[in-house]
């Protein structure tokens, strides 16, 4: 049989086989772990231990990347199907423990039939061959297209728009990234470098995390970047990744990081990860993001002349503080978001006060004035309203920022500065590398304070009206509009 005919026959057989696989799989159904704010996010029945994600970038941020995602997990319940969160990519094939598996999709779930029924408590490896499509990325997150390539912004529920995953912060795992790109480009990712190999006109860069990470905190950047190295406290590697043409312009900001790390360590203890740094993307993103070990900022944040120095410095500390609060200690559910943003805003405000910004008490008094309105618009700090339809980032409202920092200010007023300081250190120490709940925090606070703080937290975290501020009976909140 001529070669061309054999290839055609093989292609037809493969197509027929894929059609039979799809037809044999009963209608897939999306699952979730029941998160109040994102009910279809995450998946029951297994715990992810590690991701190995290989991405091949073809030199254009308008073309899909070829990808292979390997997931090493352990079942927590008997499984006939394995649901993964995945959208915005074509699935070319799936294997479970090295054997081809049937698959289908529904909504934003990739549903895989296991070749055999998996009992609880056994290891399982899932390999998905797919594309990862940067086109269509916008307010719902995922890939961020930059002037020279790509970066990631996966918060809150967008990692599965980049790679198949159990996309919920309660299921943290170790990550390996293998990024292949044209040799003229630089690829970076969270964690530490673990090798670089050239293959003709391309280079493969490998990075690994030394601590478990939530999917929303994954970071991969590809572009014409310069990588600046310096040393932080205790010999910590500090790595900044910036557009190569802007390295000198950005250096006055980047060299602040070691001192900011020292400041945060004085507040809450030793930095919890293997490295840190700032990733500056040449993009019009209007936010910063605490991706683990490599915080993301848009270039204009550092070049906009209207921003005073103390403000830029304090926002850098905000993202740095997240490495403890939100990254090392992750939220067990998205209703626990106040623990992330409230703490980061708290240390941002304190750093600003010490470096030329407004006094902490002035900022908290203004937050108190606005607090009832924030609660009316977005719910109380620990029970926020869900995001607006089609606007996932609307979850990040003022009530989870300064509205939640205000809770911490009230707590410090209630239990005293010394006890509050002990609580903060105990919190990040007790829950390092895990996910924790609001109930965990309130129990620990009561233990550190030596008395039951249930009534205090009920009002401050769940009340629709802001309670009186301890020590400031004259503070008042404006009536919501």
Secondary structure in CASP SS format (residue, H / E / C, confidence):
PFRMAT SS
TARGET T0000
AUTHOR 0000-0000-0000
METHOD secondary structure of the structure
MODEL  1
X C 1.00
X C 1.00
X H 1.00
X H 1.00
X H 1.00
X H 1.00
X H 1.00
X H 1.00
X H 1.00
X H 1.00
X H 1.00
X H 1.00
X H 1.00
X H 1.00
X H 1.00
X H 1.00
X H 1.00
X H 1.00
X H 1.00
X H 1.00
X H 1.00
X H 1.00
X H 1.00
X H 1.00
X C 1.00
X C 1.00
X C 1.00
X C 1.00
X C 1.00
X C 1.00
X C 1.00
X C 1.00
X C 1.00
X C 1.00
X C 1.00
X C 1.00
X C 1.00
X C 1.00
X C 1.00
X C 1.00
X C 1.00
X C 1.00
X C 1.00
X C 1.00
X C 1.00
X E 1.00
X E 1.00
X E 1.00
X E 1.00
X E 1.00
X E 1.00
X E 1.00
X E 1.00
X E 1.00
X E 1.00
X E 1.00
X C 1.00
X C 1.00
X C 1.00
X C 1.00
X C 1.00
X C 1.00
X C 1.00
X C 1.00
X E 1.00
X E 1.00
X E 1.00
X E 1.00
X E 1.00
X E 1.00
X E 1.00
X E 1.00
X E 1.00
X E 1.00
X E 1.00
X C 1.00
X C 1.00
X C 1.00
X E 1.00
X E 1.00
X E 1.00
X E 1.00
X E 1.00
X E 1.00
X E 1.00
X C 1.00
X C 1.00
X C 1.00
X C 1.00
X C 1.00
X E 1.00
X E 1.00
X E 1.00
X E 1.00
X E 1.00
X E 1.00
X C 1.00
X C 1.00
X E 1.00
X E 1.00
X C 1.00
X C 1.00
X E 1.00
X E 1.00
X E 1.00
X E 1.00
X C 1.00
X C 1.00
X E 1.00
X E 1.00
X E 1.00
X E 1.00
X E 1.00
X E 1.00
X E 1.00
X E 1.00
X E 1.00
X E 1.00
X C 1.00
X C 1.00
X C 1.00
X C 1.00
X E 1.00
X E 1.00
X E 1.00
X E 1.00
X E 1.00
X E 1.00
X E 1.00
X E 1.00
X E 1.00
X E 1.00
X C 1.00
X C 1.00
X C 1.00
X C 1.00
X C 1.00
X C 1.00
X C 1.00
X C 1.00
X C 1.00
X E 1.00
X E 1.00
X E 1.00
X E 1.00
X C 1.00
X C 1.00
X C 1.00
X C 1.00
X E 1.00
X E 1.00
X E 1.00
X E 1.00
X C 1.00
X C 1.00
X C 1.00
X C 1.00
X C 1.00
X H 1.00
X H 1.00
X H 1.00
X C 1.00
X C 1.00
X C 1.00
X E 1.00
X C 1.00
X C 1.00
X C 1.00
X C 1.00
X C 1.00
X C 1.00
X C 1.00
X E 1.00
X E 1.00
X E 1.00
X E 1.00
X E 1.00
X E 1.00
X E 1.00
X E 1.00
X E 1.00
X E 1.00
X C 1.00
X C 1.00
X C 1.00
X E 1.00
X E 1.00
X E 1.00
X E 1.00
X C 1.00
X C 1.00
X E 1.00
X E 1.00
X E 1.00
X E 1.00
X E 1.00
X E 1.00
X E 1.00
X E 1.00
X C 1.00
X C 1.00
X E 1.00
X E 1.00
X E 1.00
X E 1.00
X E 1.00
X E 1.00
X E 1.00
X C 1.00
X C 1.00
X C 1.00
X C 1.00
X E 1.00
X C 1.00
X H 1.00
X H 1.00
X H 1.00
X C 1.00
X C 1.00
X E 1.00
X E 1.00
X E 1.00
X E 1.00
X C 1.00
X E 1.00
X E 1.00
X E 1.00
X E 1.00
X E 1.00
X E 1.00
X E 1.00
X C 1.00
X H 1.00
X H 1.00
X H 1.00
X C 1.00
X E 1.00
X E 1.00
X E 1.00
X E 1.00
X E 1.00
X E 1.00
X E 1.00
X H 1.00
X H 1.00
X H 1.00
X H 1.00
X H 1.00
X H 1.00
X H 1.00
X H 1.00
X H 1.00
X H 1.00
X H 1.00
X C 1.00
X C 1.00
X H 1.00
X H 1.00
X H 1.00
X H 1.00
X H 1.00
X H 1.00
X H 1.00
X H 1.00
X H 1.00
X H 1.00
X H 1.00
X H 1.00
X C 1.00
X C 1.00
X C 1.00
X C 1.00
X C 1.00
X C 1.00
X E 1.00
X E 1.00
X C 1.00
X E 1.00
X E 1.00
X E 1.00
X E 1.00
X C 1.00
X C 1.00
X C 1.00
X C 1.00
X C 1.00
X C 1.00
X C 1.00
X E 1.00
X C 1.00
X C 1.00
X C 1.00
X C 1.00
X C 1.00
X E 1.00
X E 1.00
X E 1.00
X E 1.00
X H 1.00
X H 1.00
X H 1.00
X H 1.00
X H 1.00
X C 1.00
X C 1.00
X C 1.00
X C 1.00
X C 1.00
X H 1.00
X H 1.00
X H 1.00
X H 1.00
X H 1.00
X H 1.00
X H 1.00
X H 1.00
X H 1.00
X H 1.00
X H 1.00
X H 1.00
X H 1.00
X H 1.00
X C 1.00
X C 1.00
X E 1.00
X C 1.00
X C 1.00
X C 1.00
X E 1.00
X E 1.00
X E 1.00
X C 1.00
X C 1.00
X H 1.00
X H 1.00
X H 1.00
X H 1.00
X H 1.00
X H 1.00
X H 1.00
X H 1.00
X H 1.00
X H 1.00
X H 1.00
X H 1.00
X H 1.00
X H 1.00
X H 1.00
X H 1.00
X H 1.00
X H 1.00
X H 1.00
X H 1.00
X H 1.00
X C 1.00
X C 1.00
X C 1.00
X C 1.00
X C 1.00
X H 1.00
X H 1.00
X H 1.00
X H 1.00
X H 1.00
X H 1.00
X H 1.00
X H 1.00
X H 1.00
X H 1.00
X H 1.00
X H 1.00
X H 1.00
X H 1.00
X H 1.00
X H 1.00
X H 1.00
X H 1.00
X H 1.00
X E 1.00
X E 1.00
X C 1.00
X C 1.00
X E 1.00
X E 1.00
X C 1.00
X C 1.00
X C 1.00
X E 1.00
X C 1.00
X C 1.00
X E 1.00
X H 1.00
X H 1.00
X H 1.00
X H 1.00
X C 1.00
X C 1.00
X H 1.00
X H 1.00
X H 1.00
X C 1.00
X H 1.00
X H 1.00
X H 1.00
X H 1.00
X H 1.00
X H 1.00
X H 1.00
X H 1.00
X H 1.00
X H 1.00
X H 1.00
X H 1.00
X H 1.00
X H 1.00
X C 1.00
X H 1.00
X H 1.00
X H 1.00
X H 1.00
X H 1.00
X H 1.00
X H 1.00
X H 1.00
X H 1.00
X H 1.00
X H 1.00
X H 1.00
X H 1.00
X H 1.00
X C 1.00
X C 1.00
X C 1.00
X E 1.00
X E 1.00
X E 1.00
X C 1.00
X H 1.00
X H 1.00
X H 1.00
X H 1.00
X H 1.00
X H 1.00
X H 1.00
X H 1.00
X H 1.00
X H 1.00
X H 1.00
X H 1.00
X C 1.00
X C 1.00
X C 1.00
X C 1.00
X H 1.00
X H 1.00
X H 1.00
X H 1.00
X H 1.00
X H 1.00
X H 1.00
X H 1.00
X H 1.00
X C 1.00
X C 1.00
X C 1.00
X C 1.00
X C 1.00
X C 1.00
X C 1.00
X C 1.00
X C 1.00
X C 1.00
X C 1.00
X C 1.00
X C 1.00
X C 1.00
X C 1.00
X C 1.00
X C 1.00
X C 1.00
X C 1.00
END
